[in-house]
């Protein structure tokens, strides 16, 4: 029996309820003097939209959104699976395990195919601990049972407008 046959998907958000998109808040480089801007909103039935503009002015260069802390019921997750349609740019899916505004953030990069829906699988074991954009080498590995907030980010000198559509955020866990 293959590993895929031993995994079952559980949807965290499918954006069928507009309240799912209303939860998210922007945290852009304006917190450090930059001028990038982003928003997260309902884009239609069952689809959310992370969009905006990244500017490198004033030493800026990132835009992000995240949920407030809550219990996501992600214990035992082997991977996060995103159903997305993008613009060909590289994004990060971010996870926080604490309830504070600042602190260690786990992240994993993915490229969202331009103009076509695709499923992006992000194994829990591949998330990297960071603090304000820098790797934290001695941080513990991501424990999926401790997920408190999730988010999206665009950075890495990708100046200009961006748009990422999200149909679903799910996890895979063993049966």
C-alpha positions as CSV (number, residue, x, y, z in Angstrom):
1,X,0.0,0.0,0.0
2,X,1.4,3.4,-1.0
3,X,1.9,6.3,1.4
4,X,-0.7,8.3,-0.5
5,X,-3.3,5.6,0.2
6,X,-2.6,6.0,4.0
7,X,-3.3,9.8,4.0
8,X,-6.6,11.5,4.3
9,X,-7.4,15.1,3.5
10,X,-9.1,17.5,6.0
11,X,-10.2,21.0,4.8
12,X,-9.2,23.8,7.1
13,X,-10.8,26.6,4.9
14,X,-12.7,26.5,1.7
15,X,-13.9,30.1,1.6
16,X,-17.5,29.1,1.0
17,X,-18.4,31.4,4.0
18,X,-17.3,35.0,3.4
19,X,-16.4,35.1,7.1
20,X,-13.4,32.8,6.3
21,X,-11.8,35.6,4.2
22,X,-12.8,38.3,6.6
23,X,-10.6,36.8,9.3
24,X,-7.3,37.7,7.6
25,X,-5.3,40.8,8.3
26,X,-2.5,42.4,6.4
27,X,1.0,42.7,8.0
28,X,3.0,44.5,5.3
29,X,6.5,46.2,5.4
30,X,4.9,49.4,6.6
31,X,5.6,48.0,10.1
32,X,9.3,48.8,9.3
33,X,8.9,51.9,7.2
34,X,8.1,50.3,3.8
35,X,5.2,51.2,1.5
36,X,4.0,47.8,0.2
37,X,0.3,47.1,0.5
38,X,-1.9,44.0,0.5
39,X,-5.4,42.8,1.1
40,X,-7.2,39.5,1.6
41,X,-10.8,39.3,0.5
42,X,-13.6,37.1,-0.9
43,X,-13.1,37.0,-4.7
44,X,-16.2,35.0,-5.5
45,X,-18.1,31.9,-4.3
46,X,-15.5,29.7,-2.5
47,X,-12.4,31.7,-3.5
48,X,-10.3,34.2,-1.6
49,X,-7.8,36.7,-3.1
50,X,-4.5,37.8,-1.7
51,X,-3.4,40.8,-3.7
52,X,-1.6,44.1,-3.7
53,X,1.7,45.8,-4.5
54,X,5.2,45.1,-3.3
55,X,7.6,48.1,-3.2
56,X,11.3,48.1,-2.5
57,X,11.2,51.7,-1.4
58,X,12.3,52.6,2.1
59,X,14.1,49.2,2.5
60,X,10.7,47.5,2.2
61,X,9.9,44.5,0.1
62,X,7.2,42.3,1.6
63,X,3.5,42.0,1.9
64,X,1.7,39.4,4.0
65,X,-1.6,38.4,5.5
66,X,-2.5,36.1,8.3
67,X,-5.3,34.8,10.5
68,X,-5.7,35.6,14.2
69,X,-4.6,32.8,16.5
70,X,-7.0,29.9,17.0
71,X,-7.0,26.2,17.2
72,X,-6.8,24.7,13.7
73,X,-7.1,21.0,14.6
74,X,-3.9,20.2,12.7
75,X,-2.4,17.6,15.0
76,X,-0.9,14.7,13.1
77,X,-0.7,16.7,9.8
78,X,1.9,15.4,7.4
79,X,1.4,18.2,4.8
80,X,-0.6,21.3,4.1
81,X,-2.3,21.3,0.7
82,X,-3.2,24.5,-1.1
83,X,-5.5,24.8,-4.1
84,X,-4.3,28.0,-5.7
85,X,-4.2,30.0,-8.9
86,X,-1.4,32.6,-9.1
87,X,0.6,34.9,-11.3
88,X,3.8,32.9,-11.7
89,X,5.4,34.5,-8.6
90,X,6.8,32.8,-5.6
91,X,4.8,33.0,-2.4
92,X,5.3,31.6,1.1
93,X,2.8,29.8,3.2
94,X,3.4,30.8,6.8
95,X,2.6,29.3,10.2
96,X,2.8,30.7,13.7
97,X,2.7,28.5,16.8
98,X,2.4,31.3,19.3
99,X,-0.3,33.8,19.9
100,X,1.9,37.0,19.9
101,X,2.1,39.4,17.0
102,X,5.9,38.8,16.6
103,X,8.0,35.7,17.0
104,X,9.1,32.7,15.2
105,X,7.3,32.0,12.0
106,X,7.5,28.7,10.0
107,X,7.4,29.2,6.2
108,X,7.7,27.3,3.0
109,X,8.0,28.7,-0.5
110,X,5.8,27.7,-3.5
111,X,5.3,29.0,-7.0
112,X,1.7,29.6,-8.0
113,X,1.2,28.7,-11.6
114,X,-0.1,31.7,-13.7
115,X,-3.7,31.5,-14.7
116,X,-4.3,27.8,-13.8
117,X,-5.5,26.1,-10.7
118,X,-3.1,23.7,-9.1
119,X,-2.7,21.8,-5.8
120,X,0.5,22.6,-3.9
121,X,1.6,20.1,-1.3
122,X,3.8,21.5,1.5
123,X,5.2,18.7,3.7
124,X,5.4,19.7,7.4
125,X,9.0,18.5,7.6
126,X,10.0,21.1,5.0
127,X,8.9,24.2,6.9
128,X,11.7,26.5,7.9
129,X,11.7,28.5,11.2
130,X,12.4,32.2,10.6
131,X,12.3,35.4,12.6
132,X,11.8,38.7,10.7
133,X,12.9,37.0,7.5
134,X,16.0,35.2,8.8
135,X,16.4,31.5,9.5
136,X,16.5,30.4,13.1
137,X,18.9,27.5,13.1
138,X,18.2,26.1,16.5
139,X,14.4,26.5,16.5
140,X,12.4,23.3,17.0
141,X,10.9,21.7,13.9
142,X,7.3,22.6,13.2
143,X,4.9,20.7,15.4
144,X,1.6,20.6,13.5
145,X,-0.4,20.2,16.8
146,X,0.8,23.7,17.8
147,X,-0.4,25.7,14.7
148,X,-2.2,28.9,15.9
149,X,-2.1,31.2,12.8
150,X,-1.7,30.7,9.1
151,X,-0.9,33.1,6.4
152,X,0.6,34.0,3.0
153,X,3.6,36.2,2.1
154,X,5.3,37.6,-0.9
155,X,8.9,38.9,-0.6
156,X,12.3,38.1,-2.2
157,X,12.6,41.3,-4.1
158,X,9.4,40.6,-6.2
159,X,8.4,44.2,-6.7
160,X,5.2,45.1,-8.4
161,X,1.6,44.0,-8.3
162,X,0.6,40.4,-7.4
163,X,-2.5,38.3,-7.1
164,X,-2.9,34.8,-5.5
165,X,-6.3,33.2,-5.6
166,X,-7.0,30.5,-2.9
167,X,-9.7,27.9,-3.3
168,X,-8.9,25.7,-0.4
169,X,-6.4,25.2,2.5
170,X,-6.3,21.6,3.7
171,X,-4.1,19.2,5.6
172,X,-3.1,15.6,5.0
173,X,-2.8,13.2,7.9
174,X,-2.5,9.5,8.4
175,X,-5.7,7.5,8.5
